[in-house]
């Protein structure tokens, strides 16, 4: 023990750099050698042949006086054969000097039996540095230890790394499996002869085997798209657009035959069982597979056109849509893998000299489907749907690797939710389960088994959040970044795109810029099996993009129009809202919509700010206009207004998504008691928290809200205020001609057309149960709007129609 303690003291006297070099090379760096003035005689040390395998005690017992100090240090670091593998994993994970002390102490306790001393040394180890998400990119993309060791939950190391399954690599490899093993058929030729005609009519086969010419690719890249309109029973108004020859107008199928869908064999029997919960008793007996919405959506998906559906609702049709796009994605993957496995069998049995171009059935990388979802709960539900679609019956369960780990990391604990938390129904639907927004997982699928946590280059489907993809893709100049696995994505599904506007839309744009690019490395691909469309870098012209959102927004429309260039064409649902969300405002309130003139969409930001501080804010500086809430959708506008209010020394408080809980409580209390005249309130805070702000008497919408129902929610917060002062309530909304979509969602399409075409800049709406029935509110309204008339600003009165308001008194 004395010799070992001496070795520990000598090791602790070294610097971190010296310890690192000692562990890597087994000796101290020559730079730190102590050189004396006189030459010393060279000593020759003879080591036994089994010195590397011996333990620390055996090394210290043989010729202690003749070995150097470095060998003494090495002797303290030697381990038994049982612990060598653990030591190698520790060395690959961290190079901190404190770790070497921990390993030496723990090993010493194992050899000498002093367990208590080892525990004391572990407690003295300082905390490790935080590992950023980009540091784990290599582990995610398949650069894991060869033995597939599970190191993700090893808390003793202090670093939680992302787990990736590498144990089942050969079982899920498309290169080493054959169709006979997959389906049990004995004769490949017999199977091919029976299904050749049906396979030639398969939309998957027709889409992927289409060979574009360079002239056609040039047309898609340069020429504008031609569009046509069509109206379907359930989806409504559709816009079909394409650059190439005008395609036949797609019509909705009233009845669907399963054989016409060309579903892969197991899906024909599993889909009706999985989708049974959404099928009502009113469904036609000859269509027992789809709801009306699912039937029309799948009819478009199965033609491999791009699709934009902006009417996804988490409360009503969200799960229906998730089921149908999971069916389409799984159907595509099973067909693609079946084609590869079938060709593997053909190549194995082929004669020498046959043409290998007949077997081009792969991309440059394996991932075929990329699903972008906002939260882990969404990924959990997708995986459960995929498993259900692969299980033919209860007796034939598929083998799902790492399922327990997946449930632990993506599941949620019901007890974590506060019991008395009251939120709107749409909030409960969106934020159900695990709402962590930083994740990514690879899924490899064969007909009888599924592999979760597969390395990306061995995955068929990648499920990730925008933030999870951004940390893998990285930014320009970063060393650890990789986006080659996105090179051959054939189906891109972006679900709940509206939520990404509340997270960070830049992550979505960053993803779209790095998808379907030529990979920087071959990643072991067999180029004789790669399709020509991938070799020509035309993958983006074959990629199908499915975009689902709860609203129409210019940023979402821009992604669909600029980054979706499918040669088959695009389909967008363009239904116009007839009744706006203003009809759901129940308080008696005058709404003033003030239009500002901007020269372009880029200058509207500065124009709105100048219009606000010059014309709107002076009207609310008076003490009588206290309790004023300013609703700001953009965080950048919020920061700009906050800085201006501070500069002008205005009496205000502010709440944003980054405000701590104590600051939120303090701001709400000051605003309720009137100690602060203004309250700056961001839209993202309302999206994530949905707190009720009490004490609002005056309301200013700096910009129309992204979600139309937020308008009525904020206005209805005035119900929490004393009704005795309802005659002085006001609401002002700023808008421009570039806010036409948001304006139509709030006031309806008819009034939007009148307001944008009118030369008048101010428009008045009055809401309440008894419109024009309260003399107090109308007296105040007339007095308030005299200021607009004196300022040479025209006023137009557009009372709400009786059909939109369930009023007990008719509107005059």
Order of alpha helices (4+ residues) and beta strands (2+ residues): alpha-alpha-alpha-alpha-alpha-alpha-alpha-alpha-alpha-alpha-alpha-alpha-beta-beta-alpha-alpha-alpha-beta-alpha-beta-alpha-beta-alpha-alpha-beta-beta-beta-alpha-beta-alpha-alpha-alpha-beta-alpha-beta-beta-alpha-beta-alpha-beta-alpha-beta-alpha-beta-alpha-beta-alpha-alpha-beta-alpha-beta
